[in-house]
Amino acid sequence: MDMVSFQALRGPSGQALLAEATDLDVTDDGLLAAASRLRERHDDPGVVRAALTQVRLRKRARVKFGGDADRMYFTQKGLEQSTRASVASYRARRFADRLPGARVLELGCGIGADLIARARAGLTGEGVELDPLTAEVAAANVAALGLDGLASVRVGDATLEDPGGFDAVFADPGRRTARGRVFDPKSYQPPLDVVLGLAGRAPGACVKVAPGIPHEAVPDGAEAEWVSVGGDVKEAALWLGALAGDVGRRATLLSSDDDPQVWTLTPRGSGDPDVRAWGRYLYEPDGAVIRAHLVDEVTELVGGGLADPRIAYITSDQLLATPFASAYEIDDVLPFSVKRLRAELRRREVGVLTVKKRGSAVDVDQLRRALGFGGRRASGGPSGELTLVVTRVGRDPVALLTRPVGRPGPALA
């Protein structure tokens, strides 16, 4: 999609075309027929392609943006790199709570997800985006959601911006190239140290970073926060200045994308956890907890210990409620052996098998096939369900046969 086609799409005839495309089958099987039908009545093939692209991207975007996706505009790269609405809303509330009425400069606003969330939280701001088409898309989203009076977007180079006159900065440096994801903060676009230098010139700042950021890359005085949604780690951010808390790291869990419950965990001064034999229950900490190096805190919460001090699996004889870990009842602990596991699963008539691993080089897909579970349900009709956890204690590989008991409530935090 090019700039000319996108601008035409936003005009009256383009909007009529987009509405017509919305009602067509734009799946891979139906896309060719949809394009042919639209081209029979519309002369510009570029606008037709733009309309079909938007319809397809809007369907994908519903996972991140819910009902707003049907009014928004996207580029493929912009959608992939955008903040999901639930996380952007959570983050915007922190801006609003700590800096009420703040005027925020966003460096690298993408398609405008965070800009929109802050505007909805009552904060004014400007978004700066290097790519002209992406900036045009972000401006279209601000207008489509009725936020023109609170947010604006312009084309610009983030590295040349002056944060003076703004109460806060939000920055989202690029973390993908044509070769894929970028993990080294020095290879962000712009590099993280450049972004931090700009952000540090405002009273408060937040910089979005990759969840795998090394802890040693977190600057002194910053608060690093890892966020998960529904149990999956989505992103991390560095809070600076007036937006930073009094802790160095934090794990925040959102229960879902729709009206989520929010839990947060910070260091509690927990000592090194006990190393002990497997108990009745296995606790698997949320990924945000692991990334934030807060496994010790969860271990203390559930009154447990670690079977191996280097692996983030907690074991306990108690079933205690916490949102910060999923609990499994341990049926059996076996030395790892594919032959023995296959025989044991058949004896138990397991039909649905989930495989988890930590601290093991086992390929999960290959192991499932070797155990006779090429698909979700094994052939032959057995219906029992089991979760197989492959890990190690010291140098010894072990297999735990478990059954999930979820994240029991009420929550102990």
Secondary structure, DSSP 4 states (H G I P E B T S, - for coil): --HHHHHHHTSHHHHHHHHHHHTS--STTTHHHHHHHHHHH-S-HHHHHHHHHHHHHHHHHHHHHGGGGGT----HHHHHHSPPHHHHHHHHHHHHHHSTT-EEEEES-TTSHHHHHHHHTT-EEEEEESSHHHHHHHHHHHHHTT-TTTEEEEE--GGG---TT-SEEEE--B-EETTEE---GGGSBS-HHHHHHHHTTSSEEEEEE-TT--GGGSPTT-EEEEEEETTEEEEEEEEEETT--SSSEEEEEES-SSS--EEEE------PPPB----SEEEEE-HHHHHTT-HHHHHHHTT-EESSTTS--EEESS----TTEEEEEEEEEEE--HHHHHHHHHHTTEEEEEEEESS----HHHHHHHTT-SSSB-TT---EEEEEEEEEETTEEEEEEEEEEES-SS---
